[in-house]
Amino acid sequence: MYDVEMTHLGIFLISGLASPIAVKVIQYLLAPNIPRLKAARTTYECGEKPVGEAQIRFNIQFYTFAVVFVVFDILTILFLLWAFSFRVLVVDYQNTILIVMGAFTGLLLTGLFFWFKKGTMSWV
């Protein structure tokens, strides 16, 4: 039994390592060999002359706002599903479910208040 499992694991590992190599070899053999133009190696291939560097400083506040948006978007969907299915749930478990959802909401609001207290969300 152990030998069969190890054989399957070995086949899986070998095929997992060999498949990307096989894809690159096939790509090298079948892809057309067109010499690259100098313009194709620039930052923008559309014909515009690049001004400055392509890497700019990114304000981390946009990332924080995006994370908060995604968290509360998923939270809204979760609460809607919970509210629609709450009527169907067994009466014996409704109090337990209310406590769990209250604790979940409290945990998320604690995180939000922490963000506000730290000043991360003050610009929003």
Secondary structure by P-SEA (a helix, b strand, c coil): caaaaaaaaaaaaaaaaaaaaaaaaaaaaccccccccccccccccccccccccccccccaaaaaaaaaaaaaaaaaaaaaaaaaacccccccaaaaaaaaaaaaaaaaaaaaaaaaaacccccc
